[in-house]
């Protein structure tokens, strides 16, 4: 079954502290940057893509850039909220948003469809990806109608951990295999970047 229209938001507002401030999304893996790989993978799965991050930093993508509305680097939930707010304002009939981090070069091409299938089967308003039985809370599907509850949690309750908030509403989990490569391998350190480059060379089909 074809999934319902879904907007995609690439969360690229992190501080990259373990990369000495280096922009992880612009690290080259194989012949392209991680960001280019993420866009190429997600664009066919979504009605539209936006980026949560700095407007000047990502202007060259040609995508709409949406900044956090919650100040002081409030974490990834602030990026999700920014995406939900943009969707509610500009695409008010759209009910679903999928988020992905900007540092995962091997994202699956069936991410959106499988997250929707998982939340339908579970009867949940949220769904996230998992591999090797480890959840990836930012590779997730969000119901736009929950945005005010998320704002309340972020602004008034100081909730910043994704899984604390999603646990309140119920979240479905979709599991992916990790062979030949974990699709949610993320680049946090220079060693990770080198390993991603090696994997891209070994498995060019991914």
PLY file of the C-alpha trace (Angstrom):
ply
format ascii 1.0
element vertex 206
property float x
property float y
property float z
element edge 205
property int vertex1
property int vertex2
end_header
0.00 0.00 0.00
1.28 3.43 -0.96
1.96 5.56 2.14
0.04 8.81 2.62
1.69 12.11 1.65
4.57 12.75 4.00
6.94 15.68 4.31
10.59 14.94 5.10
12.78 17.03 7.40
16.54 16.54 7.53
17.75 17.42 11.02
21.03 19.28 10.54
21.11 21.65 13.48
23.55 19.79 15.74
26.80 21.20 17.06
29.02 18.31 15.80
31.05 18.44 19.02
32.81 15.14 18.34
33.90 16.39 14.91
35.48 19.58 16.32
32.61 21.58 14.86
33.09 20.17 11.35
29.87 20.04 9.32
29.09 16.32 9.32
26.55 16.63 6.53
29.26 17.86 4.14
31.66 14.98 4.77
32.26 13.06 1.56
31.38 9.38 1.52
32.45 7.92 -1.76
31.88 10.50 -4.48
29.16 12.52 -2.70
28.53 14.19 0.63
26.40 12.59 3.31
23.81 15.33 2.82
23.61 14.63 -0.91
23.13 10.94 -0.17
20.37 11.68 2.35
18.54 13.97 -0.08
18.82 11.47 -2.94
17.42 8.69 -0.75
14.60 10.60 0.92
13.33 12.85 -1.86
11.59 10.06 -3.83
9.86 8.91 -0.64
8.41 12.28 0.36
6.02 14.91 -0.97
8.59 17.58 -0.12
11.89 17.92 1.72
12.98 20.66 4.12
16.14 21.08 6.19
16.27 22.05 9.84
19.47 24.03 10.21
21.25 27.29 9.47
19.90 29.10 6.40
23.28 30.31 5.15
24.92 26.95 5.72
22.41 24.99 3.64
21.19 27.58 1.12
23.00 25.80 -1.70
20.73 22.74 -1.35
17.83 24.62 -2.93
15.59 23.27 -0.18
13.52 25.26 2.30
15.58 25.81 5.45
13.69 25.93 8.74
15.40 27.18 11.90
14.61 26.07 15.45
11.89 28.12 17.09
13.06 27.03 20.55
16.28 28.88 21.49
19.66 27.73 22.83
20.14 24.52 20.83
17.28 22.69 22.53
18.19 19.42 20.81
16.71 17.27 18.07
13.13 17.56 19.31
13.35 21.30 18.57
14.24 20.42 14.99
11.29 18.07 14.74
9.00 20.76 16.14
10.31 23.27 13.59
9.45 20.82 10.84
5.99 20.15 12.26
5.28 23.87 12.56
6.38 24.50 8.97
4.21 21.66 7.71
1.17 22.87 9.64
1.57 26.40 8.27
2.44 25.67 4.65
0.81 22.28 4.03
-2.14 22.27 6.44
-3.80 19.20 4.91
-0.69 17.07 5.33
-0.83 14.83 8.39
2.62 13.20 8.51
6.26 14.18 8.77
9.31 11.93 8.67
12.60 13.05 10.20
16.10 11.81 9.51
19.48 12.90 10.84
21.91 14.52 8.42
24.77 12.19 9.35
23.44 8.82 8.09
24.86 8.06 4.63
23.13 4.69 4.07
19.45 5.37 4.83
16.97 2.77 3.49
14.91 3.48 0.38
11.80 2.04 2.06
12.02 4.13 5.23
8.76 6.07 4.86
6.67 3.12 3.69
7.84 0.80 6.44
7.39 3.40 9.19
3.83 3.97 8.04
3.17 0.23 7.95
4.53 -0.12 11.48
2.38 2.66 12.95
-0.74 1.34 11.18
-0.18 -2.18 12.50
0.45 -0.89 16.02
-2.29 1.73 15.98
0.25 4.32 17.12
0.65 7.99 16.14
4.43 7.69 15.93
6.96 5.22 14.55
10.74 4.95 14.62
13.37 2.82 12.95
15.47 0.17 14.64
18.45 -1.96 13.62
20.23 -4.62 15.63
17.37 -4.09 18.12
18.58 -0.55 18.79
16.12 2.25 18.21
16.98 5.32 16.15
14.64 7.95 17.57
15.37 10.58 14.93
14.68 8.27 11.99
11.02 8.55 12.76
7.48 9.31 11.65
5.51 12.04 13.43
1.86 13.04 13.41
1.64 16.77 12.72
-1.33 17.17 15.08
0.93 16.41 18.06
3.01 19.54 17.58
1.41 21.60 20.36
1.92 18.80 22.84
5.57 18.64 21.76
5.91 22.41 22.18
4.46 22.18 25.69
6.94 19.45 26.59
9.93 21.34 25.19
9.16 24.85 26.35
7.29 24.36 29.62
8.51 20.99 30.85
12.09 21.01 29.62
11.78 17.60 27.95
14.66 17.19 25.49
15.08 13.44 25.20
13.18 12.14 22.19
12.20 8.81 23.72
10.73 10.39 26.85
8.24 12.37 24.78
7.43 9.66 22.23
6.88 7.19 25.06
3.95 9.26 26.26
2.02 8.74 23.05
3.00 5.24 22.00
5.49 4.55 19.26
5.69 1.69 16.77
9.08 0.26 15.83
10.17 -0.96 12.40
13.26 -3.19 12.36
15.84 -3.22 9.55
18.60 -5.79 8.90
22.20 -4.67 9.31
23.64 -6.57 6.36
25.52 -5.74 4.29
25.52 -2.36 6.08
23.48 -0.96 8.94
21.23 1.57 7.17
21.35 3.80 10.25
25.13 3.88 10.59
25.85 7.46 11.59
29.02 9.53 11.31
29.93 11.13 14.63
33.74 10.95 14.63
36.58 11.03 12.09
36.87 7.25 12.52
33.20 6.87 11.60
33.77 8.98 8.49
36.63 6.75 7.40
34.54 3.62 8.00
31.61 5.05 6.02
33.92 5.78 3.12
35.26 2.22 3.24
31.75 0.75 3.32
30.63 2.91 0.39
33.55 1.62 -1.66
32.91 -2.00 -0.69
29.14 -1.85 -1.25
28.55 0.73 -3.99
24.96 -0.45 -4.45
23.97 1.11 -1.13
0 1
1 2
2 3
3 4
4 5
5 6
6 7
7 8
8 9
9 10
10 11
11 12
12 13
13 14
14 15
15 16
16 17
17 18
18 19
19 20
20 21
21 22
22 23
23 24
24 25
25 26
26 27
27 28
28 29
29 30
30 31
31 32
32 33
33 34
34 35
35 36
36 37
37 38
38 39
39 40
40 41
41 42
42 43
43 44
44 45
45 46
46 47
47 48
48 49
49 50
50 51
51 52
52 53
53 54
54 55
55 56
56 57
57 58
58 59
59 60
60 61
61 62
62 63
63 64
64 65
65 66
66 67
67 68
68 69
69 70
70 71
71 72
72 73
73 74
74 75
75 76
76 77
77 78
78 79
79 80
80 81
81 82
82 83
83 84
84 85
85 86
86 87
87 88
88 89
89 90
90 91
91 92
92 93
93 94
94 95
95 96
96 97
97 98
98 99
99 100
100 101
101 102
102 103
103 104
104 105
105 106
106 107
107 108
108 109
109 110
110 111
111 112
112 113
113 114
114 115
115 116
116 117
117 118
118 119
119 120
120 121
121 122
122 123
123 124
124 125
125 126
126 127
127 128
128 129
129 130
130 131
131 132
132 133
133 134
134 135
135 136
136 137
137 138
138 139
139 140
140 141
141 142
142 143
143 144
144 145
145 146
146 147
147 148
148 149
149 150
150 151
151 152
152 153
153 154
154 155
155 156
156 157
157 158
158 159
159 160
160 161
161 162
162 163
163 164
164 165
165 166
166 167
167 168
168 169
169 170
170 171
171 172
172 173
173 174
174 175
175 176
176 177
177 178
178 179
179 180
180 181
181 182
182 183
183 184
184 185
185 186
186 187
187 188
188 189
189 190
190 191
191 192
192 193
193 194
194 195
195 196
196 197
197 198
198 199
199 200
200 201
201 202
202 203
203 204
204 205
